[in-house]
Amino acid sequence: MKTNRKLGIINSEPNFQKRLGLLVSNGFKSEATEFIQNLARTHTVILHYDWHDIQLCRPLARVTEGHSAVYVIIASSSRIDNLNEDKDNEWRVIFEFGWLRKILGWDGFMVEKFTHLVLAQALARPLNQWTFNQAEGMGRIARHELPDQDPLAREIIPLHLIYQLRQGDFGHIRGYLAAIKDFPFLASDRDNNEEGVVNWIVEQLISFGWTPDRIRKELVEWISLKTNAWPSALLGVAKAKIFAADDQVRAVAVRRWVSRAFDNLLDMVSGRNDKEKLAAMYHELFDIGQFSRKDKDWMTDKFVNRLASGETTPMYWFWTQFSKTFALDPLNELMDAAITVASRAKNHSITLALHKESGRKPNPELVEIVSILGETGTLK
C-alpha cells in the first residue's frame, strides 16, 4: 500500500522530466519504461548527439563515458530549439540513449523496437528539417544498435552521410565521420582531402543500394547550391569518380558555379601566398566546366568591367594565368576597352589612373576635369 501511494504521488508530478527521474530513483523501472513508451507512441521523439551535458539531464545519472553522448528527446512539439530553455505550454523529457539498457534494463529486442520508432519518425521528415545533432545522433544509433541489413538502418545511414556532405565543411565533418568504422582518414589530418572523403561517401552510398544516377544528382545539387564553397571543396565533389569525364550535367553545374564565383576568385587573389595553387584549382574547374575559347566574349566582358573599376592587380594576374584558356586579347587592347568603359561611366579619376598605368597620355581635358572635381582615383 505504501508503494502504491508513493507511485501515485510520483505519477501526479506534472513535470514529466522530474517524474521520470523520480520513477527511476525510487526503483520503479518497469513503470518508467511504460511511461517512456507511452509518451513516445504519441509525441515527437528525436535522437540528439551532443558534446556536453544537456542541463535538463543533470538530475539524471550519466551512463556514457567521455564528454559526448546521444540523447533521447521526447517532446510535445517537433520544434526543438534551445534544449536548456523551457517554454510555456511545452514540455520535454531528455535522457541518454544508454539509459535504456544500463538504467532501465531493456533487452536488445526492446531497444531495437524503440530505435525503429525513432528512426521511422525521422524518415517521415524531409532531410532539410533535420539538425546537425539529430542527423549525427540517428546515424550513430542506427550503426551501433541495428543489424547491418536492417531496412530502417539502411535508410538512415546513407541519409546521415548525405546530411554531412551537404554541410560543405570537409574539415569539420571529417571529425565526425572518423567515428565510423573503416573511415580511411584521421580527424587530425591537416589536408581536408575533399576528393577522398567524397569518394568514400560515394562508395558507402552504393553499398547501401543507392544508384549512380541518384548519387550524381545529389552531387550536382551540391555544386549548384554551395555558391560560397571554397574551390578545393567544389573540386572534391566535382571530381568524384562516379562522374564520367564528359558528364554534361556536371559541366553545366560547374559553369554556373564559376560564373557566380568569378568575382570571389578575383577578391581572393589580393594578399594570398598560394596564388599558384588557386590558379591550378580554377584551371581544373574550367576544364570540368568545359570552358574554352568559345567563352571569350563572356570572359572579356567580365575582365574589362573589373579593370574599368580600377582593379588592375588581380586582373593582371588573371590575364597571366588564363588568357590562353579563353583566348583573351592582348592586355593593352583590354586596357583600351577598360578606359572606354570607365570614361563612358564618367569615372574620371579611374580613367585618368588607367591612362597613367598603361603609359598612355591622357587628354588634357580629362586632367582638367579631375583637377576641378578634386577626384582621386586609386588602382587596386
Helices and strands as residue ranges (DSSP letters): H 2-11, H 16-25, H 29-42, E 44-50, G 55-57, E 69-75, E 92-96, H 99-102, H 108-123, G 127-129, H 132-145, H 151-167, H 170-177, H 194-207, H 212-225, H 231-238, H 248-269, H 275-288, G 293-295, H 296-308, H 312-326, H 331-344, H 348-357, H 364-373
